[in-house]
Amino acid sequence: MRNMTLYVAEAKSEPFIHELEALLLAEPGVERALVVVEDGKIKLELDEIKIKESHIVQLIEEAGYHIA
């Protein structure tokens, strides 16, 4: 397992948080996704054999979110 932390500007309100968590957890290789409301931090646990960090970034950006 590999840990990854990102900051997403829009991840500070409930609707966006639930949408982001669902988006990320639907991807094979994402074992855990936790969004911290206060600062928009997303903590991920990834199976690096199944998914690359670059794919996570692409997925978030294609969904219309902005990584800080």
Distance bins in CASP14 RR format, pairs under 12 A and 6 or more apart:
PFRMAT RR
TARGET T0000
AUTHOR 0000-0000-0000
RMODE 2
METHOD distances of the structure
MODEL  1
1 29 0 0 0 0 1 0 0 0 0 0 0
1 30 0 0 0 0 0 1 0 0 0 0 0
1 31 1 0 0 1 0 0 0 0 0 0 0
1 32 0 0 0 0 1 0 0 0 0 0 0
1 44 0 0 0 0 1 0 0 0 0 0 0
1 45 1 0 1 0 0 0 0 0 0 0 0
1 46 1 0 0 1 0 0 0 0 0 0 0
1 47 1 0 0 1 0 0 0 0 0 0 0
1 48 1 0 0 1 0 0 0 0 0 0 0
1 49 0 0 0 0 0 1 0 0 0 0 0
1 50 0 0 0 0 0 1 0 0 0 0 0
1 51 0 0 0 0 0 1 0 0 0 0 0
2 29 0 0 0 0 0 1 0 0 0 0 0
2 30 0 0 0 0 0 1 0 0 0 0 0
2 31 0 0 0 0 1 0 0 0 0 0 0
2 32 0 0 0 0 0 1 0 0 0 0 0
2 43 0 0 0 0 0 1 0 0 0 0 0
2 44 0 0 0 0 1 0 0 0 0 0 0
2 45 1 0 0 1 0 0 0 0 0 0 0
2 46 1 0 1 0 0 0 0 0 0 0 0
2 47 1 0 0 1 0 0 0 0 0 0 0
2 48 1 0 1 0 0 0 0 0 0 0 0
2 49 0 0 0 0 1 0 0 0 0 0 0
2 50 0 0 0 0 0 1 0 0 0 0 0
2 51 0 0 0 0 1 0 0 0 0 0 0
2 52 0 0 0 0 1 0 0 0 0 0 0
2 53 1 0 0 1 0 0 0 0 0 0 0
2 56 0 0 0 0 0 1 0 0 0 0 0
3 30 0 0 0 0 0 1 0 0 0 0 0
3 31 0 0 0 0 0 1 0 0 0 0 0
3 32 0 0 0 0 1 0 0 0 0 0 0
3 33 0 0 0 0 0 1 0 0 0 0 0
3 34 0 0 0 0 0 1 0 0 0 0 0
3 42 0 0 0 0 0 1 0 0 0 0 0
3 43 1 0 0 1 0 0 0 0 0 0 0
3 44 1 0 0 1 0 0 0 0 0 0 0
3 45 1 0 0 1 0 0 0 0 0 0 0
3 46 1 0 0 1 0 0 0 0 0 0 0
3 47 0 0 0 0 0 1 0 0 0 0 0
3 48 0 0 0 0 0 1 0 0 0 0 0
3 53 0 0 0 0 0 1 0 0 0 0 0
3 56 0 0 0 0 0 1 0 0 0 0 0
4 24 0 0 0 0 0 1 0 0 0 0 0
4 29 0 0 0 0 0 1 0 0 0 0 0
4 30 0 0 0 0 1 0 0 0 0 0 0
4 31 0 0 0 0 0 1 0 0 0 0 0
4 32 0 0 0 0 0 1 0 0 0 0 0
4 33 0 0 0 0 1 0 0 0 0 0 0
4 34 0 0 0 0 0 1 0 0 0 0 0
4 41 0 0 0 0 0 1 0 0 0 0 0
4 42 0 0 0 0 1 0 0 0 0 0 0
4 43 1 0 0 1 0 0 0 0 0 0 0
4 44 1 0 1 0 0 0 0 0 0 0 0
4 45 1 0 0 1 0 0 0 0 0 0 0
4 46 1 0 1 0 0 0 0 0 0 0 0
4 47 0 0 0 0 0 1 0 0 0 0 0
4 48 0 0 0 0 1 0 0 0 0 0 0
4 51 0 0 0 0 1 0 0 0 0 0 0
4 52 0 0 0 0 0 1 0 0 0 0 0
4 53 1 0 1 0 0 0 0 0 0 0 0
4 54 0 0 0 0 0 1 0 0 0 0 0
4 55 0 0 0 0 0 1 0 0 0 0 0
4 56 1 0 0 1 0 0 0 0 0 0 0
4 57 0 0 0 0 1 0 0 0 0 0 0
4 60 0 0 0 0 0 1 0 0 0 0 0
4 67 0 0 0 0 0 1 0 0 0 0 0
5 33 0 0 0 0 0 1 0 0 0 0 0
5 34 0 0 0 0 1 0 0 0 0 0 0
5 35 0 0 0 0 0 1 0 0 0 0 0
5 36 0 0 0 0 1 0 0 0 0 0 0
5 39 0 0 0 0 0 1 0 0 0 0 0
5 40 0 0 0 0 0 1 0 0 0 0 0
5 41 1 0 0 1 0 0 0 0 0 0 0
5 42 1 0 0 1 0 0 0 0 0 0 0
5 43 1 0 1 0 0 0 0 0 0 0 0
5 44 1 0 0 1 0 0 0 0 0 0 0
5 45 0 0 0 0 0 1 0 0 0 0 0
5 46 0 0 0 0 0 1 0 0 0 0 0
5 53 0 0 0 0 0 1 0 0 0 0 0
5 56 0 0 0 0 0 1 0 0 0 0 0
5 67 0 0 0 0 0 1 0 0 0 0 0
5 68 0 0 0 0 0 1 0 0 0 0 0
6 20 0 0 0 0 1 0 0 0 0 0 0
6 24 0 0 0 0 1 0 0 0 0 0 0
6 33 0 0 0 0 0 1 0 0 0 0 0
6 34 0 0 0 0 0 1 0 0 0 0 0
6 35 0 0 0 0 1 0 0 0 0 0 0
6 36 0 0 0 0 0 1 0 0 0 0 0
6 39 0 0 0 0 0 1 0 0 0 0 0
6 40 0 0 0 0 1 0 0 0 0 0 0
6 41 1 0 0 1 0 0 0 0 0 0 0
6 42 1 0 1 0 0 0 0 0 0 0 0
6 43 0 0 0 0 1 0 0 0 0 0 0
6 44 1 0 0 1 0 0 0 0 0 0 0
6 46 0 0 0 0 0 1 0 0 0 0 0
6 53 0 0 0 0 1 0 0 0 0 0 0
6 54 0 0 0 0 0 1 0 0 0 0 0
6 56 1 0 0 1 0 0 0 0 0 0 0
6 57 1 0 0 1 0 0 0 0 0 0 0
6 59 0 0 0 0 0 1 0 0 0 0 0
6 60 1 0 0 1 0 0 0 0 0 0 0
6 61 0 0 0 0 0 1 0 0 0 0 0
6 65 0 0 0 0 1 0 0 0 0 0 0
6 66 0 0 0 0 0 1 0 0 0 0 0
6 67 1 0 1 0 0 0 0 0 0 0 0
6 68 0 0 0 0 1 0 0 0 0 0 0
7 20 0 0 0 0 0 1 0 0 0 0 0
7 35 0 0 0 0 0 1 0 0 0 0 0
7 36 0 0 0 0 1 0 0 0 0 0 0
7 38 0 0 0 0 0 1 0 0 0 0 0
7 39 1 0 0 1 0 0 0 0 0 0 0
7 40 1 0 1 0 0 0 0 0 0 0 0
7 41 1 0 1 0 0 0 0 0 0 0 0
7 42 1 0 0 1 0 0 0 0 0 0 0
7 43 0 0 0 0 0 1 0 0 0 0 0
7 57 0 0 0 0 0 1 0 0 0 0 0
7 60 0 0 0 0 0 1 0 0 0 0 0
7 65 0 0 0 0 0 1 0 0 0 0 0
7 66 0 0 0 0 1 0 0 0 0 0 0
7 67 1 0 0 1 0 0 0 0 0 0 0
7 68 1 0 1 0 0 0 0 0 0 0 0
8 16 0 0 0 0 1 0 0 0 0 0 0
8 17 0 0 0 0 1 0 0 0 0 0 0
8 19 0 0 0 0 0 1 0 0 0 0 0
8 20 1 0 0 1 0 0 0 0 0 0 0
8 21 0 0 0 0 0 1 0 0 0 0 0
8 23 0 0 0 0 0 1 0 0 0 0 0
8 24 0 0 0 0 0 1 0 0 0 0 0
8 33 0 0 0 0 0 1 0 0 0 0 0
8 35 1 0 0 1 0 0 0 0 0 0 0
8 36 0 0 0 0 0 1 0 0 0 0 0
8 37 0 0 0 0 0 1 0 0 0 0 0
8 39 0 0 0 0 1 0 0 0 0 0 0
8 40 1 0 1 0 0 0 0 0 0 0 0
8 41 0 0 0 0 1 0 0 0 0 0 0
8 42 1 0 1 0 0 0 0 0 0 0 0
8 43 0 0 0 0 0 1 0 0 0 0 0
8 44 0 0 0 0 0 1 0 0 0 0 0
8 56 0 0 0 0 0 1 0 0 0 0 0
8 57 0 0 0 0 0 1 0 0 0 0 0
8 59 0 0 0 0 0 1 0 0 0 0 0
8 60 1 0 0 1 0 0 0 0 0 0 0
8 61 0 0 0 0 1 0 0 0 0 0 0
8 63 0 0 0 0 1 0 0 0 0 0 0
8 64 0 0 0 0 1 0 0 0 0 0 0
8 65 1 0 1 0 0 0 0 0 0 0 0
8 66 1 0 0 1 0 0 0 0 0 0 0
8 67 1 0 1 0 0 0 0 0 0 0 0
8 68 1 0 0 1 0 0 0 0 0 0 0
9 16 0 0 0 0 1 0 0 0 0 0 0
9 20 0 0 0 0 0 1 0 0 0 0 0
9 39 0 0 0 0 0 1 0 0 0 0 0
9 40 1 0 0 1 0 0 0 0 0 0 0
9 41 0 0 0 0 0 1 0 0 0 0 0
9 42 0 0 0 0 0 1 0 0 0 0 0
9 60 0 0 0 0 0 1 0 0 0 0 0
9 61 0 0 0 0 0 1 0 0 0 0 0
9 64 0 0 0 0 0 1 0 0 0 0 0
9 65 1 0 0 1 0 0 0 0 0 0 0
9 66 1 0 1 0 0 0 0 0 0 0 0
9 67 1 0 0 1 0 0 0 0 0 0 0
9 68 1 0 1 0 0 0 0 0 0 0 0
10 16 1 0 1 0 0 0 0 0 0 0 0
10 17 0 0 0 0 1 0 0 0 0 0 0
10 18 0 0 0 0 0 1 0 0 0 0 0
10 19 0 0 0 0 1 0 0 0 0 0 0
10 20 1 0 0 1 0 0 0 0 0 0 0
10 23 0 0 0 0 0 1 0 0 0 0 0
10 35 0 0 0 0 0 1 0 0 0 0 0
10 37 0 0 0 0 0 1 0 0 0 0 0
10 40 0 0 0 0 1 0 0 0 0 0 0
10 42 0 0 0 0 0 1 0 0 0 0 0
10 60 0 0 0 0 1 0 0 0 0 0 0
10 61 0 0 0 0 0 1 0 0 0 0 0
10 63 0 0 0 0 1 0 0 0 0 0 0
10 64 0 0 0 0 1 0 0 0 0 0 0
10 65 1 0 1 0 0 0 0 0 0 0 0
10 66 1 0 0 1 0 0 0 0 0 0 0
10 67 0 0 0 0 0 1 0 0 0 0 0
10 68 0 0 0 0 1 0 0 0 0 0 0
11 17 1 0 1 0 0 0 0 0 0 0 0
11 18 0 0 0 0 0 1 0 0 0 0 0
11 19 0 0 0 0 1 0 0 0 0 0 0
11 20 1 0 1 0 0 0 0 0 0 0 0
11 21 0 0 0 0 1 0 0 0 0 0 0
11 23 0 0 0 0 0 1 0 0 0 0 0
11 24 0 0 0 0 0 1 0 0 0 0 0
11 33 0 0 0 0 0 1 0 0 0 0 0
11 34 0 0 0 0 0 1 0 0 0 0 0
11 35 1 0 1 0 0 0 0 0 0 0 0
11 36 0 0 0 0 1 0 0 0 0 0 0
11 37 1 0 0 1 0 0 0 0 0 0 0
11 38 0 0 0 0 0 1 0 0 0 0 0
11 39 0 0 0 0 1 0 0 0 0 0 0
11 40 1 0 1 0 0 0 0 0 0 0 0
11 41 1 0 0 1 0 0 0 0 0 0 0
11 42 1 0 0 1 0 0 0 0 0 0 0
11 43 0 0 0 0 0 1 0 0 0 0 0
11 60 0 0 0 0 1 0 0 0 0 0 0
11 63 0 0 0 0 0 1 0 0 0 0 0
11 64 0 0 0 0 0 1 0 0 0 0 0
11 65 1 0 0 1 0 0 0 0 0 0 0
11 66 0 0 0 0 1 0 0 0 0 0 0
11 67 0 0 0 0 1 0 0 0 0 0 0
11 68 0 0 0 0 1 0 0 0 0 0 0
12 20 0 0 0 0 0 1 0 0 0 0 0
12 35 0 0 0 0 1 0 0 0 0 0 0
12 36 0 0 0 0 1 0 0 0 0 0 0
12 37 1 0 0 1 0 0 0 0 0 0 0
12 38 1 0 0 1 0 0 0 0 0 0 0
12 39 1 0 0 1 0 0 0 0 0 0 0
12 40 1 0 1 0 0 0 0 0 0 0 0
12 41 0 0 0 0 1 0 0 0 0 0 0
12 42 0 0 0 0 0 1 0 0 0 0 0
12 65 0 0 0 0 0 1 0 0 0 0 0
12 66 0 0 0 0 0 1 0 0 0 0 0
12 68 0 0 0 0 0 1 0 0 0 0 0
13 19 0 0 0 0 0 1 0 0 0 0 0
13 20 0 0 0 0 0 1 0 0 0 0 0
13 35 0 0 0 0 0 1 0 0 0 0 0
13 37 1 0 0 1 0 0 0 0 0 0 0
13 38 0 0 0 0 0 1 0 0 0 0 0
13 40 0 0 0 0 1 0 0 0 0 0 0
14 20 0 0 0 0 0 1 0 0 0 0 0
14 21 0 0 0 0 0 1 0 0 0 0 0
14 35 0 0 0 0 1 0 0 0 0 0 0
14 37 1 0 0 1 0 0 0 0 0 0 0
15 21 0 0 0 0 0 1 0 0 0 0 0
15 22 0 0 0 0 0 1 0 0 0 0 0
15 35 0 0 0 0 0 1 0 0 0 0 0
15 37 0 0 0 0 0 1 0 0 0 0 0
16 22 0 0 0 0 0 1 0 0 0 0 0
16 23 0 0 0 0 0 1 0 0 0 0 0
16 35 0 0 0 0 1 0 0 0 0 0 0
16 37 0 0 0 0 1 0 0 0 0 0 0
16 40 0 0 0 0 1 0 0 0 0 0 0
16 42 0 0 0 0 0 1 0 0 0 0 0
16 60 0 0 0 0 0 1 0 0 0 0 0
16 63 0 0 0 0 0 1 0 0 0 0 0
16 64 0 0 0 0 0 1 0 0 0 0 0
16 65 1 0 0 1 0 0 0 0 0 0 0
16 66 0 0 0 0 0 1 0 0 0 0 0
17 23 0 0 0 0 0 1 0 0 0 0 0
17 24 0 0 0 0 0 1 0 0 0 0 0
17 33 0 0 0 0 1 0 0 0 0 0 0
17 34 0 0 0 0 1 0 0 0 0 0 0
17 35 1 0 1 0 0 0 0 0 0 0 0
17 36 0 0 0 0 1 0 0 0 0 0 0
17 37 1 0 0 1 0 0 0 0 0 0 0
17 38 0 0 0 0 0 1 0 0 0 0 0
17 40 0 0 0 0 1 0 0 0 0 0 0
17 41 0 0 0 0 0 1 0 0 0 0 0
17 42 0 0 0 0 1 0 0 0 0 0 0
17 65 0 0 0 0 0 1 0 0 0 0 0
18 24 0 0 0 0 0 1 0 0 0 0 0
18 25 0 0 0 0 0 1 0 0 0 0 0
18 33 0 0 0 0 0 1 0 0 0 0 0
18 35 0 0 0 0 1 0 0 0 0 0 0
18 37 0 0 0 0 0 1 0 0 0 0 0
19 25 0 0 0 0 0 1 0 0 0 0 0
19 26 0 0 0 0 0 1 0 0 0 0 0
19 33 0 0 0 0 0 1 0 0 0 0 0
19 35 0 0 0 0 1 0 0 0 0 0 0
19 60 0 0 0 0 0 1 0 0 0 0 0
19 63 1 0 0 1 0 0 0 0 0 0 0
19 64 0 0 0 0 0 1 0 0 0 0 0
19 65 0 0 0 0 1 0 0 0 0 0 0
20 26 0 0 0 0 0 1 0 0 0 0 0
20 27 0 0 0 0 0 1 0 0 0 0 0
20 30 0 0 0 0 0 1 0 0 0 0 0
20 33 1 0 0 1 0 0 0 0 0 0 0
20 34 0 0 0 0 0 1 0 0 0 0 0
20 35 1 0 1 0 0 0 0 0 0 0 0
20 36 0 0 0 0 0 1 0 0 0 0 0
20 37 0 0 0 0 0 1 0 0 0 0 0
20 40 0 0 0 0 1 0 0 0 0 0 0
20 41 0 0 0 0 0 1 0 0 0 0 0
20 42 1 0 0 1 0 0 0 0 0 0 0
20 43 0 0 0 0 0 1 0 0 0 0 0
20 44 0 0 0 0 0 1 0 0 0 0 0
20 56 0 0 0 0 0 1 0 0 0 0 0
20 59 0 0 0 0 1 0 0 0 0 0 0
20 60 1 0 0 1 0 0 0 0 0 0 0
20 63 1 0 0 1 0 0 0 0 0 0 0
20 64 0 0 0 0 0 1 0 0 0 0 0
20 65 1 0 0 1 0 0 0 0 0 0 0
20 66 0 0 0 0 0 1 0 0 0 0 0
20 67 0 0 0 0 0 1 0 0 0 0 0
21 27 0 0 0 0 0 1 0 0 0 0 0
21 30 0 0 0 0 1 0 0 0 0 0 0
21 32 0 0 0 0 1 0 0 0 0 0 0
21 33 1 0 1 0 0 0 0 0 0 0 0
21 34 1 0 0 1 0 0 0 0 0 0 0
21 35 1 0 1 0 0 0 0 0 0 0 0
21 36 0 0 0 0 0 1 0 0 0 0 0
21 37 0 0 0 0 0 1 0 0 0 0 0
21 40 0 0 0 0 0 1 0 0 0 0 0
21 42 0 0 0 0 1 0 0 0 0 0 0
21 43 0 0 0 0 0 1 0 0 0 0 0
21 44 0 0 0 0 0 1 0 0 0 0 0
21 60 0 0 0 0 0 1 0 0 0 0 0
21 63 0 0 0 0 0 1 0 0 0 0 0
22 30 0 0 0 0 0 1 0 0 0 0 0
22 33 0 0 0 0 1 0 0 0 0 0 0
22 35 0 0 0 0 0 1 0 0 0 0 0
22 59 0 0 0 0 0 1 0 0 0 0 0
22 63 0 0 0 0 0 1 0 0 0 0 0
23 30 0 0 0 0 1 0 0 0 0 0 0
23 33 0 0 0 0 1 0 0 0 0 0 0
23 35 0 0 0 0 0 1 0 0 0 0 0
23 42 0 0 0 0 0 1 0 0 0 0 0
23 44 0 0 0 0 0 1 0 0 0 0 0
23 56 0 0 0 0 0 1 0 0 0 0 0
23 58 0 0 0 0 0 1 0 0 0 0 0
23 59 1 0 0 1 0 0 0 0 0 0 0
23 60 1 0 0 1 0 0 0 0 0 0 0
23 61 0 0 0 0 0 1 0 0 0 0 0
23 62 0 0 0 0 1 0 0 0 0 0 0
23 63 1 0 1 0 0 0 0 0 0 0 0
23 64 0 0 0 0 0 1 0 0 0 0 0
23 65 0 0 0 0 1 0 0 0 0 0 0
24 30 1 0 1 0 0 0 0 0 0 0 0
24 31 0 0 0 0 0 1 0 0 0 0 0
24 32 0 0 0 0 1 0 0 0 0 0 0
24 33 1 0 1 0 0 0 0 0 0 0 0
24 34 0 0 0 0 1 0 0 0 0 0 0
24 35 0 0 0 0 1 0 0 0 0 0 0
24 42 1 0 0 1 0 0 0 0 0 0 0
24 43 0 0 0 0 0 1 0 0 0 0 0
24 44 1 0 0 1 0 0 0 0 0 0 0
24 45 0 0 0 0 0 1 0 0 0 0 0
24 46 0 0 0 0 1 0 0 0 0 0 0
24 51 0 0 0 0 1 0 0 0 0 0 0
24 55 0 0 0 0 0 1 0 0 0 0 0
24 56 1 0 0 1 0 0 0 0 0 0 0
24 57 0 0 0 0 0 1 0 0 0 0 0
24 59 1 0 0 1 0 0 0 0 0 0 0
24 60 1 0 0 1 0 0 0 0 0 0 0
24 63 0 0 0 0 1 0 0 0 0 0 0
24 65 0 0 0 0 0 1 0 0 0 0 0
25 31 0 0 0 0 1 0 0 0 0 0 0
25 32 0 0 0 0 1 0 0 0 0 0 0
25 33 1 0 1 0 0 0 0 0 0 0 0
25 34 0 0 0 0 0 1 0 0 0 0 0
25 35 0 0 0 0 0 1 0 0 0 0 0
25 42 0 0 0 0 0 1 0 0 0 0 0
25 44 0 0 0 0 1 0 0 0 0 0 0
25 45 0 0 0 0 0 1 0 0 0 0 0
25 46 0 0 0 0 0 1 0 0 0 0 0
25 51 0 0 0 0 0 1 0 0 0 0 0
25 56 0 0 0 0 0 1 0 0 0 0 0
25 59 0 0 0 0 0 1 0 0 0 0 0
26 33 0 0 0 0 1 0 0 0 0 0 0
26 51 0 0 0 0 0 1 0 0 0 0 0
26 59 0 0 0 0 1 0 0 0 0 0 0
26 63 0 0 0 0 0 1 0 0 0 0 0
27 33 0 0 0 0 1 0 0 0 0 0 0
27 44 0 0 0 0 1 0 0 0 0 0 0
27 46 0 0 0 0 1 0 0 0 0 0 0
27 47 0 0 0 0 0 1 0 0 0 0 0
27 50 0 0 0 0 1 0 0 0 0 0 0
27 51 1 0 0 1 0 0 0 0 0 0 0
27 52 0 0 0 0 0 1 0 0 0 0 0
27 53 0 0 0 0 0 1 0 0 0 0 0
27 55 1 0 0 1 0 0 0 0 0 0 0
27 56 1 0 0 1 0 0 0 0 0 0 0
27 58 0 0 0 0 0 1 0 0 0 0 0
27 59 1 0 0 1 0 0 0 0 0 0 0
27 60 0 0 0 0 0 1 0 0 0 0 0
27 63 0 0 0 0 0 1 0 0 0 0 0
28 46 0 0 0 0 0 1 0 0 0 0 0
28 47 0 0 0 0 1 0 0 0 0 0 0
28 49 0 0 0 0 0 1 0 0 0 0 0
28 50 1 0 1 0 0 0 0 0 0 0 0
28 51 1 0 0 1 0 0 0 0 0 0 0
28 52 0 0 0 0 0 1 0 0 0 0 0
28 55 0 0 0 0 0 1 0 0 0 0 0
28 56 0 0 0 0 0 1 0 0 0 0 0
28 59 0 0 0 0 0 1 0 0 0 0 0
29 44 0 0 0 0 1 0 0 0 0 0 0
29 45 0 0 0 0 1 0 0 0 0 0 0
29 46 1 0 1 0 0 0 0 0 0 0 0
29 47 1 0 1 0 0 0 0 0 0 0 0
29 48 0 0 0 0 1 0 0 0 0 0 0
29 49 0 0 0 0 1 0 0 0 0 0 0
29 50 1 1 0 0 0 0 0 0 0 0 0
29 51 1 0 1 0 0 0 0 0 0 0 0
29 52 0 0 0 0 1 0 0 0 0 0 0
29 53 0 0 0 0 0 1 0 0 0 0 0
29 55 0 0 0 0 1 0 0 0 0 0 0
29 56 0 0 0 0 1 0 0 0 0 0 0
29 59 0 0 0 0 0 1 0 0 0 0 0
30 42 0 0 0 0 0 1 0 0 0 0 0
30 43 0 0 0 0 0 1 0 0 0 0 0
30 44 1 0 0 1 0 0 0 0 0 0 0
30 45 1 0 0 1 0 0 0 0 0 0 0
30 46 1 0 0 1 0 0 0 0 0 0 0
30 47 1 0 0 1 0 0 0 0 0 0 0
30 48 0 0 0 0 0 1 0 0 0 0 0
30 50 0 0 0 0 1 0 0 0 0 0 0
30 51 1 0 0 1 0 0 0 0 0 0 0
30 52 0 0 0 0 0 1 0 0 0 0 0
30 53 0 0 0 0 0 1 0 0 0 0 0
30 55 0 0 0 0 1 0 0 0 0 0 0
30 56 1 0 0 1 0 0 0 0 0 0 0
30 59 0 0 0 0 1 0 0 0 0 0 0
30 60 0 0 0 0 0 1 0 0 0 0 0
31 43 0 0 0 0 0 1 0 0 0 0 0
31 44 0 0 0 0 1 0 0 0 0 0 0
31 45 1 0 1 0 0 0 0 0 0 0 0
31 46 1 0 0 1 0 0 0 0 0 0 0
31 47 1 0 1 0 0 0 0 0 0 0 0
31 48 0 0 0 0 0 1 0 0 0 0 0
31 49 0 0 0 0 0 1 0 0 0 0 0
31 50 0 0 0 0 1 0 0 0 0 0 0
31 51 0 0 0 0 1 0 0 0 0 0 0
32 42 0 0 0 0 0 1 0 0 0 0 0
32 43 1 0 0 1 0 0 0 0 0 0 0
32 44 1 0 0 1 0 0 0 0 0 0 0
32 45 1 1 0 0 0 0 0 0 0 0 0
32 46 0 0 0 0 1 0 0 0 0 0 0
32 47 0 0 0 0 0 1 0 0 0 0 0
33 41 0 0 0 0 0 1 0 0 0 0 0
33 42 1 0 0 1 0 0 0 0 0 0 0
33 43 1 0 0 1 0 0 0 0 0 0 0
33 44 1 0 1 0 0 0 0 0 0 0 0
33 45 0 0 0 0 1 0 0 0 0 0 0
33 46 0 0 0 0 1 0 0 0 0 0 0
33 51 0 0 0 0 0 1 0 0 0 0 0
33 56 0 0 0 0 1 0 0 0 0 0 0
33 59 0 0 0 0 0 1 0 0 0 0 0
33 60 0 0 0 0 0 1 0 0 0 0 0
34 40 0 0 0 0 0 1 0 0 0 0 0
34 41 0 0 0 0 1 0 0 0 0 0 0
34 42 1 0 0 1 0 0 0 0 0 0 0
34 43 1 0 1 0 0 0 0 0 0 0 0
34 44 1 0 0 1 0 0 0 0 0 0 0
34 45 0 0 0 0 1 0 0 0 0 0 0
35 41 1 0 0 1 0 0 0 0 0 0 0
35 42 1 0 1 0 0 0 0 0 0 0 0
35 43 1 0 0 1 0 0 0 0 0 0 0
35 44 0 0 0 0 1 0 0 0 0 0 0
35 60 0 0 0 0 0 1 0 0 0 0 0
35 65 0 0 0 0 0 1 0 0 0 0 0
36 42 1 0 0 1 0 0 0 0 0 0 0
36 43 1 0 0 1 0 0 0 0 0 0 0
36 44 0 0 0 0 0 1 0 0 0 0 0
39 68 0 0 0 0 1 0 0 0 0 0 0
40 60 0 0 0 0 0 1 0 0 0 0 0
40 65 0 0 0 0 0 1 0 0 0 0 0
40 66 0 0 0 0 0 1 0 0 0 0 0
40 67 0 0 0 0 0 1 0 0 0 0 0
40 68 0 0 0 0 1 0 0 0 0 0 0
41 67 0 0 0 0 0 1 0 0 0 0 0
41 68 0 0 0 0 1 0 0 0 0 0 0
42 56 0 0 0 0 1 0 0 0 0 0 0
42 57 0 0 0 0 0 1 0 0 0 0 0
42 59 0 0 0 0 0 1 0 0 0 0 0
42 60 0 0 0 0 1 0 0 0 0 0 0
42 65 0 0 0 0 1 0 0 0 0 0 0
42 67 0 0 0 0 1 0 0 0 0 0 0
42 68 0 0 0 0 0 1 0 0 0 0 0
43 56 0 0 0 0 0 1 0 0 0 0 0
44 51 0 0 0 0 1 0 0 0 0 0 0
44 53 0 0 0 0 1 0 0 0 0 0 0
44 55 0 0 0 0 0 1 0 0 0 0 0
44 56 1 0 0 1 0 0 0 0 0 0 0
44 57 0 0 0 0 0 1 0 0 0 0 0
44 59 0 0 0 0 0 1 0 0 0 0 0
44 60 0 0 0 0 0 1 0 0 0 0 0
45 51 0 0 0 0 0 1 0 0 0 0 0
45 56 0 0 0 0 0 1 0 0 0 0 0
46 52 0 0 0 0 1 0 0 0 0 0 0
46 53 1 0 0 1 0 0 0 0 0 0 0
46 54 0 0 0 0 0 1 0 0 0 0 0
46 55 0 0 0 0 1 0 0 0 0 0 0
46 56 1 0 0 1 0 0 0 0 0 0 0
46 57 0 0 0 0 0 1 0 0 0 0 0
46 59 0 0 0 0 0 1 0 0 0 0 0
47 53 0 0 0 0 0 1 0 0 0 0 0
47 55 0 0 0 0 0 1 0 0 0 0 0
47 56 0 0 0 0 0 1 0 0 0 0 0
48 54 0 0 0 0 0 1 0 0 0 0 0
48 55 0 0 0 0 0 1 0 0 0 0 0
48 56 0 0 0 0 0 1 0 0 0 0 0
50 56 0 0 0 0 0 1 0 0 0 0 0
51 57 0 0 0 0 0 1 0 0 0 0 0
51 58 0 0 0 0 0 1 0 0 0 0 0
51 59 0 0 0 0 1 0 0 0 0 0 0
52 58 0 0 0 0 1 0 0 0 0 0 0
52 59 0 0 0 0 0 1 0 0 0 0 0
53 59 0 0 0 0 0 1 0 0 0 0 0
53 60 0 0 0 0 0 1 0 0 0 0 0
53 67 0 0 0 0 0 1 0 0 0 0 0
54 60 0 0 0 0 0 1 0 0 0 0 0
54 61 0 0 0 0 0 1 0 0 0 0 0
54 67 0 0 0 0 0 1 0 0 0 0 0
55 61 0 0 0 0 0 1 0 0 0 0 0
55 62 0 0 0 0 0 1 0 0 0 0 0
56 62 0 0 0 0 0 1 0 0 0 0 0
56 63 0 0 0 0 0 1 0 0 0 0 0
56 65 0 0 0 0 0 1 0 0 0 0 0
56 67 0 0 0 0 1 0 0 0 0 0 0
57 63 0 0 0 0 0 1 0 0 0 0 0
57 65 0 0 0 0 0 1 0 0 0 0 0
57 66 0 0 0 0 0 1 0 0 0 0 0
57 67 1 0 0 1 0 0 0 0 0 0 0
57 68 0 0 0 0 0 1 0 0 0 0 0
58 64 0 0 0 0 0 1 0 0 0 0 0
58 65 0 0 0 0 0 1 0 0 0 0 0
58 67 0 0 0 0 0 1 0 0 0 0 0
59 65 0 0 0 0 1 0 0 0 0 0 0
59 67 0 0 0 0 0 1 0 0 0 0 0
60 66 0 0 0 0 1 0 0 0 0 0 0
60 67 1 0 0 1 0 0 0 0 0 0 0
60 68 0 0 0 0 0 1 0 0 0 0 0
61 67 1 0 0 1 0 0 0 0 0 0 0
61 68 0 0 0 0 0 1 0 0 0 0 0
END
